[in-house]
C-alpha cells in the first residue's frame, strides 16, 4: 500500500485529529466543572468511558454505576 501524499487529504486528516483533540479537551473541562470534587484519575476514567461510550456510565451527566451492570432505562 502506498502512503497518501495528496496535500488535501493530509490536511483533512490533520484537521480530523485536531478536532478530536479539541473535543476531548472540551469534555475534560466539562467533567472538571461537573465534578469538581473528583480527583484527576476519576475525571480521566469518566473521559475514557465517554470516549468508548461505556454502558456502565449513564448518559447524563456521566453518573457512574460501578456495580458492573448496564443501565437499561
N, C-alpha and C positions, 0 to 999 in steps of 0.2 A: 504494500500500500504506500502510495506516495504522500509525503507531507503536504498539507494545504499551504499554498503560498499566496493565494489571492488576497490582496490587501483589504478588500471589502469584507471578506469572510473573517479574516483575522481581527478586523476592527469590531465586527459583530460579536465574536467570541470574547474579546476583551471587555466589551460593554456588558455582555451577559454576566461575566464574573464580577465586574464592578457593581452591577445591580444586586447580585446575590449577596455580596459582602455588605452593601448598604442595607438591604432588608434584614440581614442577620443582626447588624448593629442597632438598627431601629427597634427590632424586637427585644434585644438585650436591654436597651434603655427602657422600653415599656415594662419589662419584667422587673427591673430595678425600681421603677416607680410604683408598680402594682404591689410589690412585695418588698418594701424597704427593710423589713425585719430579717430577711433571709440573707445567709452568707453567700459568697461568690460560688461555692460548689453547688448549692441548691438552685441558684439562678442558672448556672450552666446546665444543670440537669433538666430544668424546665425548658431551656432553649433547645437542647438536643431532642427533647420529647416533641417540641413544636416542629422542629426540622423533619423529624421522621413520622410525625402525626401519631404519636404513641397512644394507643387506646386506653392506657392507664391514666391518662390525663383528660379531664373534662375539657370541653372546647373553650369555655369562657368562665372566668379569666384564668384558665390553666390551674384549676384546683386539683391537687394530686389525690389519687386514690391508690395508695400503695398496697392495697390488700391483694393485688395480683389479679383482680377481676376487672374485666372491661365494663365500662358504664354503658348500659343499654336503656336509654330513656325512650 
